[in-house]
Amino acid sequence: MLGKLARQQDANVLVGFDKADDAGVYLLTPELAMVQTVDFFTPIVDDPYTFGQIAATNALSDVYAMGGKPVSALAMVCFPDKGDPEVLERILAGGLSKMIEANCTVIGGHSIRDEEIKFGYAVTGTIHPQKVLKNAGAVAGDALLFTKSLGTGVISTAIKRGKAEPEWIAAAERSMTTLNKLAAEVIAAGDYAVHGMTDITGFGMIGHGREMALGSGVTLRIRAADVPVLPGALECVRLGFVPGGLNNNRDFAECLVTYADDVPHELRTILYDPQTAGGLLISVSEADAKRLLRAMQNAGVPAVRIGEVIAAEKPGIDVC
């Protein structure tokens, strides 16, 4: 819809919505730019405190995906008029716990009455204008690294149907409440040639990979067997716990994907799974890939290499 509107001409906009990047970036001074993002959604777990943590982790992720540092946040709440105030208090407390962990100050917010609970944040961060990591910077020859595991969408669907095993739920909640802060800090602290980065969220690995491929004019070669998945995620696919968002992602993005014949159905499917607070997909120079991977793992980030970027006449994604 935004693409149908008249474009505002502003030379200070370093990153807008034209390439579907993770956040907007606005130049303030030659040495400072502002990163802005917003995200909110309905509960995906039963515990209010955990839901608040997940919502905050998810909202903060877009700032980290740009290479930025979160600074302040505004809470957004939709809550039933006759809802239990203690539930809302727990949601807000959970969100605040992650904002404190991120050193991001909650400075206000807005609420409305709504029969369906919704919660999230508008987050503002800072970054040096020359250090913005766009999703459209991948270069042929780069290695592709990924910092989390896929599967939160199918596991959340299993939770809603009352079919999720306790260990599946625990693993998914750990993933969704883990900030991308450490990974972003490792990148910022080193001299790694990171050319492009995005977080894998609602459009899944293929959907966000598609944006990177098209924006960069390259093809992403993803080795499906090397992509980490959460415990129970593939079982959820086999049992048919597939969210509508996964099918929508597949309908939209699969036209740019080619598969090797031996890639199993469930692995193909999980690549479209809509993630909440997912990991970072990083396109880094081959020369720096091992060093960055080692630094992340030493910092406690479970990053792995999942593929590489290749030159192609027509941008797309090869799954092998």
Buried (B, 14 or more C-beta within 10 A) or exposed (E): EEEEEEEEEEEEBBBBEEBBBBBBBBBEEEEEBBBBBBBBBEBBBEBBBBBBBBBBBBBBBBBBBBBBBBBBBBBBBBBEEEEEEEBBEBBBEBBBBBBEBBEBEBEEBEEEEBEEBBBBBBBBBBBEBEEBBBBBBBBEBBBBBBBBBBBBBBBBBBBBEEBBBEEBBBBBBEBBBBBBBBBBBBBBEBEBBBBBBBBBBBBBBBBBBBBBBBBBBBBBBBBBEEBBBBBBBBBBBEBEBBBEBBEBBBEBBBEBBEBEEEBEEBBBBBBBBBBBBBBBBBBBBEEBBEBBBEBBEEEEBBBBBBBBBEEBEEBBBBBB
